Amino acid sequence: MKLAEMSITEIRTELERTQEPSAELLAMLREDQRKGVQALYKQIEQRAAKKAMLEAKWNEMNRFERAQRQAGKRYIAGIDEVGRGPLAGPVVACAVVLPEDLVLPGLDDSKKVPVAERNRLYERIVAEATSVGIGTVDAERIDQINILEATKEAMKLAIAAISVPIDVCLIDAVTLPNLPFEQVPIIGGDAASVSIAAASIVAKVTRDRLMEEYARHYPQYGFEKHAGYGTKEHLAAIEAYGPSPIHRRSFTGVKEWVTGE
């Protein structure tokens, strides 16, 4: 059946079955003057433009990894953390070693990725990465050593959980002492390096799920909504119920309630 003999619904159904329309089909769509067909053609053009943009961004974010591979490095770990700022819960770090041939268009700083897409990327990273390591440091330890040192401790735990011999690690703006391999701190690394972005995604999803679990134990605080950050609702809950066992007592917003300062 020729395109001109097909209804708009039939054309839409055919396009849904075709992941990559052929050049011939695209030419016929372009030449068909029906408004509905032109709307479908415009959608295809927009999807193609978005795909090209995401592929270009992926290639750009691979530049640090390419440079390391050109220098002979094989296992490149991206490292990032989530949870420095909240009033409750752990700081979570992740280390990720990605295979050279993995392509994940849409990967970015976890804060910029919608929840549904973040969860989809998390599943693919965990399934397809060469190795993934997680490190968590709880609120009590954060109070003991301060959040910066706790962040570094979580990162070292994540690195220790990697199952391959790391050649170099790319870290989001932190330098870790006494690592047995080269490290490259990158400011804004979770939006500049695919390995760090992957670590950012895994750390974010891991911590969010931990906070959802804590919410079942301490439902009065609403951890499933704000993940422990100092929202108006969260501060009101601390004032009403006092801090829970997972609150960081050294943090402003909790410390005032505990000490009365």
C-alpha positions as CSV (number, residue, x, y, z in Angstrom):
1,M,0.0,0.0,0.0
2,K,1.3,3.4,-0.9
3,L,1.6,6.1,1.8
4,A,-1.0,8.3,0.1
5,E,-3.5,5.4,0.4
6,M,-2.9,5.0,4.2
7,S,-4.8,6.8,6.9
8,I,-3.0,8.9,9.5
9,T,-3.7,6.2,12.1
10,E,-2.3,3.5,9.8
11,I,0.9,5.6,9.2
12,R,1.3,6.3,13.0
13,T,0.9,2.6,13.7
14,E,3.5,1.8,11.0
15,L,5.9,4.3,12.4
16,E,5.5,2.9,15.9
17,R,6.6,-0.5,14.6
18,T,9.6,1.1,12.8
19,Q,12.4,2.2,15.1
20,E,14.5,3.7,12.4
21,P,12.4,5.0,9.4
22,S,14.1,4.4,6.1
23,A,15.3,7.3,4.0
24,E,12.6,6.4,1.4
25,L,9.8,6.5,4.0
26,L,11.1,9.8,5.4
27,A,11.0,11.3,1.9
28,M,7.4,10.1,1.4
29,L,6.4,11.6,4.7
30,R,8.1,14.9,3.9
31,E,6.2,15.1,0.5
32,D,2.8,14.2,1.9
33,Q,1.0,17.5,2.4
34,R,-1.6,16.2,4.9
35,K,-1.4,18.1,8.2
36,G,-1.5,14.9,10.2
37,V,1.4,13.4,8.2
38,Q,3.4,16.6,8.5
39,A,2.9,16.5,12.3
40,L,4.2,13.0,12.4
41,Y,7.2,13.9,10.2
42,K,8.0,16.8,12.6
43,Q,7.9,14.5,15.6
44,I,10.4,12.2,13.8
45,E,12.6,15.2,13.1
46,Q,12.5,16.3,16.7
47,R,13.3,12.8,18.0
48,A,16.2,12.6,15.6
49,A,17.5,16.0,16.7
50,K,17.3,15.0,20.4
51,K,19.0,11.7,19.7
52,A,21.9,13.5,17.9
53,M,22.2,16.0,20.7
54,L,22.4,13.3,23.4
55,E,24.9,11.3,21.3
56,A,27.0,14.5,20.9
57,K,26.8,15.2,24.7
58,W,27.8,11.5,25.4
59,N,30.9,11.9,23.1
60,E,31.8,15.2,24.8
61,M,31.5,13.7,28.3
62,N,33.8,10.9,27.2
63,R,36.7,13.1,26.7
64,F,38.4,12.5,30.1
65,E,37.9,8.7,29.6
66,R,39.3,8.8,26.1
67,A,42.4,10.7,27.3
68,Q,43.1,8.2,30.0
69,R,42.7,5.2,27.6
70,Q,45.0,6.9,25.2
71,A,47.5,7.1,28.0
72,G,47.2,3.3,28.5
73,K,44.8,3.2,31.4
74,R,42.2,0.4,31.2
75,Y,40.1,0.5,34.4
76,I,38.9,4.1,34.9
77,A,36.7,4.6,37.9
78,G,34.4,7.5,38.2
79,I,33.6,8.5,41.8
80,D,30.9,10.8,43.2
81,E,28.8,11.2,46.4
82,V,25.3,12.2,47.4
83,G,24.1,13.5,50.7
84,R,26.5,16.1,52.1
85,G,23.8,18.6,52.8
86,P,20.9,16.8,54.4
87,L,20.1,17.0,58.1
88,A,19.5,13.2,58.3
89,G,20.7,10.0,56.8
90,P,24.0,8.8,55.4
91,V,26.4,10.2,52.9
92,V,26.6,7.7,50.0
93,A,29.5,7.5,47.6
94,C,29.7,5.4,44.5
95,A,32.6,4.2,42.2
96,V,31.8,3.0,38.7
97,V,34.1,1.5,36.1
98,L,32.3,1.5,32.7
99,P,33.3,-0.7,29.7
100,E,34.8,1.2,26.8
101,D,32.0,0.2,24.4
102,L,29.0,1.1,26.6
103,V,26.9,4.0,25.3
104,L,24.3,5.6,27.5
105,P,22.9,8.8,25.9
106,G,21.1,10.9,28.4
107,L,23.5,10.2,31.2
108,D,24.2,13.4,33.2
109,D,24.5,14.8,36.7
110,S,21.9,13.0,38.7
111,K,20.3,16.3,39.8
112,K,19.5,17.1,36.2
113,V,17.9,13.8,35.3
114,P,14.2,13.2,35.9
115,V,13.4,10.4,38.4
116,A,12.0,7.9,35.9
117,E,15.0,8.4,33.6
118,R,17.4,8.3,36.6
119,N,16.0,4.9,37.7
120,R,16.2,3.6,34.1
121,L,19.9,4.6,33.9
122,Y,20.6,3.2,37.3
123,E,19.4,-0.3,36.2
124,R,21.5,-0.2,33.1
125,I,24.6,1.0,34.8
126,V,24.3,-1.6,37.5
127,A,23.7,-4.3,34.9
128,E,26.3,-3.3,32.4
129,A,29.2,-1.6,34.2
130,T,32.4,-3.5,34.6
131,S,32.2,-2.9,38.4
132,V,30.2,-0.8,40.8
133,G,31.2,-0.1,44.4
134,I,29.0,1.6,47.1
135,G,30.2,3.3,50.3
136,T,28.0,4.7,53.0
137,V,28.8,6.6,56.2
138,D,26.0,7.0,58.7
139,A,24.9,10.1,60.7
140,E,26.7,9.1,63.9
141,R,30.0,8.8,62.0
142,I,29.4,12.1,60.2
143,D,29.0,13.8,63.6
144,Q,32.2,12.2,64.8
145,I,34.5,13.3,62.0
146,N,32.6,16.0,60.1
147,I,30.9,15.8,56.7
148,L,34.0,16.4,54.5
149,E,36.0,13.6,56.2
150,A,32.9,11.3,56.1
151,T,32.5,12.0,52.4
152,K,36.1,11.0,51.8
153,E,35.6,7.9,53.9
154,A,32.5,6.9,51.9
155,M,34.5,7.4,48.7
156,K,37.3,5.1,49.9
157,L,34.8,2.5,50.9
158,A,33.2,2.7,47.4
159,I,36.7,2.3,45.8
160,A,37.5,-0.7,48.0
161,A,34.3,-2.4,46.7
162,I,35.4,-2.2,43.1
163,S,36.2,-5.7,41.8
164,V,38.9,-4.8,39.2
165,P,42.3,-3.2,39.7
166,I,41.7,0.5,39.2
167,D,44.3,2.3,37.0
168,V,43.0,5.8,37.6
169,C,40.0,7.5,39.2
170,L,38.1,10.5,38.1
171,I,36.6,12.3,41.2
172,D,34.1,15.1,41.4
173,A,36.2,18.0,42.9
174,V,37.7,16.0,45.8
175,T,41.2,14.8,46.4
176,L,41.6,11.6,48.4
177,P,44.8,10.9,50.4
178,N,46.8,7.7,50.1
179,L,45.3,6.2,47.0
180,P,47.5,3.6,45.4
181,F,46.7,4.9,41.9
182,E,46.4,8.2,40.0
183,Q,43.4,10.4,40.7
184,V,42.1,13.3,38.6
185,P,39.8,15.7,40.4
186,I,37.3,17.4,38.0
187,I,35.2,20.4,39.1
188,G,31.6,19.8,38.1
189,G,32.7,16.3,37.1
190,D,29.2,14.8,37.4
191,A,28.2,16.8,34.3
192,A,31.6,16.5,32.5
193,S,32.6,12.8,32.8
194,V,30.4,9.8,31.9
195,S,32.1,7.8,34.6
196,I,31.5,10.4,37.3
197,A,27.9,10.9,36.0
198,A,27.3,7.2,36.3
199,A,28.5,7.2,39.8
200,S,26.3,10.2,40.6
201,I,23.2,8.4,39.3
202,V,23.9,5.2,41.3
203,A,24.7,7.1,44.5
204,K,21.6,9.2,44.1
205,V,19.2,6.3,43.5
206,T,20.9,4.3,46.3
207,R,20.5,7.0,48.8
208,D,17.0,7.9,47.8
209,R,15.9,4.3,48.3
210,L,17.6,4.2,51.7
211,M,15.7,7.3,52.8
212,E,12.5,5.7,51.6
213,E,13.3,2.7,53.8
214,Y,14.0,5.0,56.7
215,A,10.6,6.7,56.1
216,R,8.9,3.4,56.9
217,H,10.7,3.3,60.2
218,Y,10.2,7.0,61.0
219,P,7.1,8.1,59.1
220,Q,6.6,11.4,61.0
221,Y,9.6,13.1,59.3
222,G,8.6,12.6,55.6
223,F,12.0,11.3,54.5
224,E,10.5,9.9,51.3
225,K,9.6,13.4,50.2
226,H,12.8,15.4,51.0
227,A,15.4,12.7,51.5
228,G,16.5,14.3,54.8
229,Y,17.2,17.8,53.4
230,G,16.2,20.8,55.5
231,T,12.8,21.6,54.1
232,K,10.2,23.7,56.0
233,E,8.2,20.5,56.6
234,H,11.3,18.6,57.8
235,L,12.3,21.3,60.3
236,A,8.8,21.4,61.6
237,A,8.9,17.7,62.2
238,I,12.2,17.9,64.1
239,E,10.7,20.6,66.3
240,A,7.5,18.5,66.9
241,Y,9.1,15.1,67.5
242,G,12.8,15.8,68.2
243,P,15.6,14.2,66.1
244,S,15.5,10.6,65.1
245,P,18.4,8.2,65.4
246,I,19.5,9.0,61.8
247,H,19.6,12.8,62.3
248,R,23.0,14.5,62.2
249,R,23.2,16.2,65.5
250,S,26.1,18.4,64.5
251,F,24.2,20.0,61.7
252,T,22.5,23.4,61.9
253,G,18.7,22.8,62.2
254,V,19.2,19.7,64.4
255,K,22.0,21.0,66.7
256,E,19.8,24.0,67.8
257,W,17.0,21.7,68.8
258,V,19.4,19.3,70.7
259,T,21.4,22.0,72.5
260,G,18.9,24.8,72.7
261,E,21.5,27.2,71.2
